[in-house]
Amino acid sequence: MNYILFEDHSRLNLLPLTFTRPVADIRIGILTIREKWEKLLNSKTSTKTEEYLSKKYPTEFTIDTDNVWINSSFCPNEKLIEEINSLKPMEVLLDSTIVVAANTGDIKNFEITSVGGYIKYSSHAKPMWIENLWEIFSKNEEAIKADFELLTRDRKSLALSTSNQVIGVENIFVEEGAKVECAILNASTGPIYIGKDAEIMEGAIVRGPFALCEHSTLKLGAKIYGPTTIGPHSKVGGEVNNSVIFGYSNKAHDGFLGNSVIGEWCNIGADSNNSNLKNNYAEVKLWNYEQGKLMNTGLTFCGLIMADHSKCGINTMFNTGTVVGVNTNIFGAGFPPNFIPSFSWGGAEGFTTYKIKEAFEVATRVYERRGLVFDETEKEILTHIFELIGK
């Protein structure tokens, strides 16, 4: 079977994080959604996404093979994999009224609006569905536990140093090359996963569920409340609660981050903080790009959503339920607005346009620091977003 991850209306709800990536490449738990599918399917996947992203994330087809289309806003489990693999050509799998998967045989096309011509099946697998921004952190505990089981099954963890204080050692897994010294780890509240070549420095306190992905660092004296994920190649310090950092981002100093999602290539300045609870304990609203207005989340606790390539200066203060677009630079005193469009430069006193040439210069330097190249494909994606928002 040839597996293609497609997108439905959830993509619009998940903006601005999906400006720069398909839904499939959102990280929740330990793995991205794509990585979950590929591990459980034991197969590579391709992607049907927006045209401007398709060069980086192409759609691939094979001849004389069933093309199976999978809704990338669903996270897989073993039961769901069984249901999908049992689909015959021209059959669709539904969860309620939402298309989860379809087998189109050797037909290289699938439109959600055309499923009326297919035999329909209902899913009994009860898969996790990521439809809204806040679900990335609110469902992160369930996702960490599922990924922990998937990644550690029938494997043996490296032993932790005796310099650490540990509760629930049976719920801790340490990958090859990881370093943990003089830390306090409490896995009685949920599993703790420490990725390859990651490091937890002295004095850090971690309460699971928690995932520190490969080549990431938890700095001296950090305080982490689960469920929290720190994606690969990131550095984190200070206090963090129920947040997801996708990867290649830094919050290296003191300051609070709670009930939040941070994309890639972001930097949070020293002593920056976000509010995750309104003073009147009211339900938090978040900016929705499709509706063009604030929408109810149903949550009392909801913090900061920051898309790729965005950064804030020292002592930045974010209101409850703030959404920050792609490639913004935020600085100065006071609280900036709770919706900051992409390519904005400024703060509470006002914003100007973050010029695309300057954005490229910064991104080039940031990539070089990680030994990577900010290439023409990346430039084309950012240019499209810059033009899309009318900057």
C-alpha positions as CSV (number, residue, x, y, z in Angstrom):
1,M,0.0,0.0,0.0
2,N,1.0,3.6,-0.7
3,Y,0.1,5.8,2.2
4,I,-0.7,9.5,1.6
5,L,-1.4,11.9,4.5
6,F,-4.0,14.5,3.5
7,E,-5.5,17.5,5.2
8,D,-9.1,18.5,6.0
9,H,-10.6,21.7,7.5
10,S,-8.4,21.2,10.6
11,R,-5.5,22.8,8.7
12,L,-7.2,26.2,8.9
13,N,-7.9,25.8,12.6
14,L,-4.3,24.9,13.2
15,L,-2.9,28.1,11.6
16,P,-0.4,29.7,12.1
17,L,1.5,26.5,12.9
18,T,0.4,25.0,9.6
19,F,1.6,28.0,7.6
20,T,5.0,26.4,7.5
21,R,4.3,22.6,7.7
22,P,1.6,20.1,6.9
23,V,-0.7,19.0,9.7
24,A,1.2,15.7,9.7
25,D,4.4,17.3,10.9
26,I,2.9,18.8,14.1
27,R,4.6,17.3,17.2
28,I,2.3,16.1,20.0
29,G,3.6,13.6,22.6
30,I,7.1,12.5,21.7
31,L,6.7,12.1,17.9
32,T,5.2,14.1,15.1
33,I,1.9,12.8,13.8
34,R,3.7,11.6,10.6
35,E,6.3,9.7,12.7
36,K,3.5,8.0,14.6
37,W,1.9,6.8,11.4
38,E,5.2,5.7,9.8
39,K,6.2,3.7,12.9
40,L,2.8,1.9,13.3
41,L,2.4,1.4,9.5
42,N,6.1,0.3,9.2
43,S,6.1,2.3,6.0
44,K,7.1,5.8,4.7
45,T,4.3,8.3,3.9
46,S,3.9,11.2,1.5
47,T,1.7,14.3,1.8
48,K,-1.1,16.0,0.1
49,T,-0.9,19.6,1.3
50,E,-1.0,23.2,0.1
51,E,0.8,23.8,-3.2
52,Y,3.4,26.1,-1.8
53,L,4.5,23.4,0.7
54,S,4.4,20.6,-1.8
55,K,8.0,21.0,-3.0
56,K,9.3,20.3,0.6
57,Y,6.4,17.8,1.3
58,P,5.6,16.1,-2.0
59,T,2.8,13.6,-2.9
60,E,4.1,10.3,-4.2
61,F,2.2,7.6,-6.1
62,T,3.0,4.1,-7.2
63,I,1.6,2.0,-10.1
64,D,-0.5,-1.1,-9.5
65,T,-0.6,-0.4,-5.8
66,D,-3.5,0.6,-3.6
67,N,-3.2,4.3,-2.7
68,V,-4.5,4.8,0.8
69,W,-5.3,8.3,1.9
70,I,-5.1,9.0,5.6
71,N,-6.4,12.1,7.4
72,S,-3.3,13.6,9.1
73,S,-5.2,15.3,11.9
74,F,-5.8,11.9,13.4
75,C,-3.2,10.2,15.6
76,P,-3.0,6.4,15.0
77,N,-3.3,3.5,17.3
78,E,-3.0,-0.2,16.5
79,K,-6.7,-0.8,16.2
80,L,-7.0,2.1,13.7
81,I,-4.0,0.6,11.6
82,E,-5.9,-2.7,11.4
83,E,-9.1,-0.9,10.2
84,I,-7.2,1.1,7.6
85,N,-5.2,-1.9,6.3
86,S,-8.5,-3.9,5.9
87,L,-10.0,-1.3,3.6
88,K,-10.6,-2.6,0.1
89,P,-10.3,-0.4,-3.0
90,M,-13.1,2.3,-3.1
91,E,-13.8,1.9,0.6
92,V,-13.8,4.8,3.2
93,L,-13.3,4.7,7.0
94,L,-15.3,7.3,8.9
95,D,-15.2,8.5,12.5
96,S,-18.7,9.8,12.9
97,T,-19.0,12.0,9.8
98,I,-15.2,12.7,9.5
99,V,-13.2,10.9,6.8
100,V,-10.3,9.1,8.5
101,A,-9.0,7.1,5.6
102,A,-9.9,5.9,2.0
103,N,-8.5,3.3,-0.3
104,T,-8.7,4.6,-3.9
105,G,-7.0,1.6,-5.4
106,D,-4.8,2.7,-8.3
107,I,-6.6,6.0,-8.7
108,K,-4.3,8.8,-8.0
109,N,-6.9,11.2,-6.7
110,F,-9.2,11.6,-3.7
111,E,-11.5,14.4,-2.7
112,I,-13.3,14.5,0.6
113,T,-16.4,15.9,-1.1
114,S,-16.6,12.9,-3.4
115,V,-16.9,10.2,-0.7
116,G,-20.6,9.6,-1.5
117,G,-19.6,7.2,-4.2
118,Y,-17.6,5.0,-1.8
119,I,-18.7,2.2,0.5
120,K,-18.6,3.8,4.0
121,Y,-17.4,2.2,7.2
122,S,-17.3,3.6,10.7
123,S,-14.2,3.4,12.9
124,H,-14.3,1.8,16.3
125,A,-10.7,2.6,17.1
126,K,-11.5,5.9,18.9
127,P,-8.4,7.7,17.5
128,M,-7.1,11.0,18.9
129,W,-8.2,13.9,16.7
130,I,-6.2,17.2,16.6
131,E,-8.7,19.7,15.3
132,N,-7.7,22.9,17.2
133,L,-4.5,24.6,18.3
134,W,-5.1,24.2,22.1
135,E,-5.5,20.4,21.7
136,I,-1.8,20.1,21.0
137,F,-1.1,20.8,24.7
138,S,-4.4,19.7,26.2
139,K,-4.1,16.2,24.7
140,N,-0.3,16.0,25.2
141,E,-0.5,13.7,28.2
142,E,-2.4,11.1,26.3
143,A,0.0,11.4,23.3
144,I,3.1,11.1,25.5
145,K,1.8,8.0,27.1
146,A,1.0,6.4,23.8
147,D,4.3,7.3,22.2
148,F,6.2,6.1,25.3
149,E,4.6,2.7,25.0
150,L,5.3,2.6,21.2
151,L,9.0,3.7,21.5
152,T,10.0,1.6,24.5
153,R,8.1,-1.7,24.0
154,D,10.5,-4.6,24.4
155,R,13.5,-2.3,24.8
156,K,15.7,-1.7,27.8
157,S,16.5,1.8,29.1
158,L,20.0,3.0,29.9
159,A,20.6,3.2,33.6
160,L,20.4,6.5,35.4
161,S,23.3,7.8,37.4
162,T,23.1,7.4,41.2
163,S,23.6,11.2,41.5
164,N,19.9,11.6,40.6
165,Q,16.8,11.5,42.8
166,V,14.3,9.3,41.1
167,I,10.7,8.3,41.8
168,G,9.0,5.7,39.5
169,V,12.2,4.6,37.7
170,E,10.2,1.9,35.8
171,N,8.4,4.7,34.0
172,I,11.7,6.4,32.8
173,F,13.4,5.6,29.5
174,V,16.8,6.9,28.7
175,E,18.2,6.6,25.1
176,E,21.8,6.1,24.0
177,G,24.1,9.1,24.6
178,A,21.7,10.9,27.0
179,K,23.2,12.6,30.1
180,V,21.4,13.1,33.4
181,E,23.2,14.2,36.6
182,C,22.0,15.5,39.9
183,A,18.4,16.0,38.7
184,I,15.1,15.2,40.4
185,L,12.8,13.0,38.3
186,N,9.3,12.0,39.4
187,A,7.7,9.6,36.9
188,S,5.0,8.4,39.3
189,T,2.6,10.9,37.6
190,G,3.5,9.9,34.1
191,P,6.4,8.5,32.0
192,I,9.6,10.4,31.4
193,Y,11.4,9.9,28.0
194,I,14.9,11.2,27.5
195,G,16.0,11.1,23.9
196,K,19.3,10.3,22.2
197,D,22.1,12.6,23.1
198,A,19.8,14.8,25.2
199,E,20.9,16.3,28.5
200,I,19.2,17.2,31.8
201,M,21.6,19.4,33.8
202,E,22.1,19.6,37.5
203,G,19.3,20.8,39.7
204,A,16.6,20.3,37.1
205,I,13.2,19.1,38.5
206,V,10.9,17.1,36.3
207,R,7.5,15.8,37.0
208,G,6.1,13.5,34.3
209,P,4.6,13.0,31.8
210,F,7.6,14.6,30.0
211,A,9.6,14.1,26.8
212,L,13.0,15.6,26.1
213,C,13.7,14.7,22.4
214,E,17.1,14.0,20.9
215,H,20.0,16.6,21.2
216,S,17.9,18.8,23.4
217,T,19.0,20.3,26.7
218,L,17.2,21.0,30.0
219,K,19.2,23.7,31.7
220,L,20.4,24.1,35.3
221,G,17.6,24.4,37.8
222,A,14.8,24.1,35.3
223,K,11.3,23.3,36.7
224,I,9.1,21.2,34.4
225,Y,5.5,20.2,35.1
226,G,4.0,17.6,32.8
227,P,2.6,17.0,30.4
228,T,5.4,18.8,28.6
229,T,7.3,18.0,25.4
230,I,10.6,19.6,24.3
231,G,11.3,18.7,20.7
232,P,14.7,17.9,19.2
233,H,17.6,20.4,19.2
234,S,16.1,22.7,21.7
235,K,17.3,24.4,25.0
236,V,14.9,25.1,27.8
237,G,15.3,26.7,31.3
238,G,13.1,28.4,33.8
239,E,9.6,27.1,34.6
240,V,7.5,25.2,32.0
241,N,4.0,23.7,32.5
242,N,1.9,21.6,30.0
243,S,3.6,22.9,26.9
244,V,4.9,21.6,23.6
245,I,8.0,22.9,21.9
246,F,8.2,21.5,18.3
247,G,12.0,21.6,18.0
248,Y,15.0,23.8,17.1
249,S,13.8,26.4,19.5
250,N,15.2,28.0,22.7
251,K,13.7,29.2,26.0
252,A,17.1,29.0,27.6
253,H,16.5,31.3,30.6
254,D,14.2,32.0,33.6
255,G,10.6,32.9,32.9
256,F,7.3,31.0,32.8
257,L,5.8,29.2,29.8
258,G,2.5,27.4,30.4
259,N,-0.3,25.7,28.4
260,S,1.5,26.8,25.3
261,V,2.8,25.6,21.9
262,I,6.0,26.9,20.4
263,G,7.0,26.1,16.8
264,E,10.4,25.7,15.3
265,W,13.3,28.2,15.1
266,C,11.8,30.3,17.9
267,N,13.6,32.1,20.7
268,I,12.1,33.3,24.0
269,G,14.1,36.1,25.6
270,A,15.3,35.9,29.2
271,D,12.7,36.5,32.0
272,S,9.8,36.4,29.4
273,N,6.5,35.2,30.8
274,N,3.1,34.2,29.5
275,S,-0.2,34.3,31.4
276,N,-2.2,31.1,31.2
277,L,-5.1,32.1,33.4
278,K,-7.4,35.2,33.1
279,N,-7.8,37.3,36.3
280,N,-11.5,36.7,36.2
281,Y,-11.1,33.0,35.6
282,A,-13.2,33.3,32.4
283,E,-12.9,30.9,29.5
284,V,-10.0,31.8,27.2
285,K,-10.4,32.8,23.6
286,L,-7.9,32.3,20.8
287,W,-7.6,33.9,17.4
288,N,-8.9,31.7,14.6
289,Y,-7.6,32.5,11.1
290,E,-10.5,31.0,9.2
291,Q,-13.1,32.9,11.2
292,G,-11.0,36.1,11.4
293,K,-11.9,36.6,15.1
294,L,-11.4,35.2,18.6
295,M,-13.0,31.9,19.3
296,N,-13.9,30.1,22.5
297,T,-11.5,27.3,23.6
298,G,-13.6,26.0,26.4
299,L,-10.4,26.1,28.6
300,T,-9.6,28.1,31.7
301,F,-5.9,27.6,31.2
302,C,-4.5,28.6,27.8
303,G,-1.3,30.4,27.2
304,L,0.9,31.3,24.1
305,I,0.8,29.9,20.6
306,M,3.9,31.0,18.6
307,A,4.6,29.9,15.0
308,D,8.0,29.2,13.4
309,H,10.8,31.7,13.2
310,S,9.3,34.1,15.8
311,K,11.3,35.6,18.6
312,C,10.8,37.9,21.6
313,G,13.2,40.1,23.6
314,I,14.0,39.9,27.3
315,N,11.2,40.5,29.7
316,T,8.4,40.2,27.2
317,M,4.9,39.7,28.7
318,F,2.2,37.7,26.8
319,N,-1.5,37.9,27.7
320,T,-3.6,34.8,28.2
321,G,-4.4,33.2,24.9
322,T,-1.9,35.0,22.7
323,V,-1.4,33.8,19.1
324,V,1.8,34.9,17.3
325,G,2.3,34.3,13.6
326,V,5.3,33.3,11.5
327,N,8.5,35.3,11.7
328,T,7.6,38.0,14.2
329,N,10.0,39.9,16.4
330,I,8.4,41.2,19.6
331,F,10.1,43.5,22.2
332,G,9.5,46.4,24.5
333,A,7.5,47.1,27.6
334,G,3.9,46.3,28.2
335,F,1.6,43.6,26.9
336,P,1.4,43.2,23.1
337,P,-2.0,42.3,21.6
338,N,-3.3,38.8,21.9
339,F,-3.0,38.3,18.1
340,I,0.2,39.3,16.4
341,P,0.2,38.7,12.6
342,S,3.1,37.1,10.8
343,F,6.0,39.3,9.8
344,S,5.3,41.8,12.5
345,W,8.1,43.8,14.2
346,G,7.5,45.7,17.4
347,G,5.5,45.4,20.6
348,A,2.8,47.0,22.8
349,E,3.5,50.5,21.3
350,G,2.8,49.3,17.7
351,F,4.2,47.1,14.9
352,T,5.9,47.6,11.5
353,T,6.6,45.0,8.9
354,Y,9.4,42.6,9.4
355,K,11.1,42.8,5.9
356,I,11.6,39.6,4.1
357,K,15.2,40.3,3.2
358,E,16.0,40.8,6.9
359,A,14.1,37.6,7.8
360,F,16.2,35.6,5.3
361,E,19.4,37.0,6.9
362,V,18.4,36.0,10.4
363,A,17.1,32.6,9.3
364,T,20.4,31.9,7.5
365,R,22.4,32.6,10.6
366,V,20.1,30.6,12.8
367,Y,20.3,27.5,10.5
368,E,24.1,27.8,10.3
369,R,24.3,27.6,14.1
370,R,22.6,24.2,13.8
371,G,24.8,23.1,10.9
372,L,21.9,23.4,8.5
373,V,21.3,25.3,5.3
374,F,18.4,27.8,4.9
375,D,17.8,26.9,1.2
376,E,15.7,28.2,-1.6
377,T,12.8,25.9,-0.7
378,E,12.6,27.4,2.8
379,K,12.9,30.9,1.3
380,E,10.0,30.2,-1.1
381,I,7.8,29.0,1.7
382,L,8.4,32.2,3.8
383,T,8.0,34.4,0.7
384,H,4.6,32.8,0.0
385,I,3.5,33.5,3.6
386,F,4.8,37.1,3.4
387,E,2.8,37.6,0.2
388,L,-0.3,35.7,1.4
389,I,-0.8,38.1,4.4
390,G,-0.3,41.1,2.2
391,K,2.9,42.5,3.7
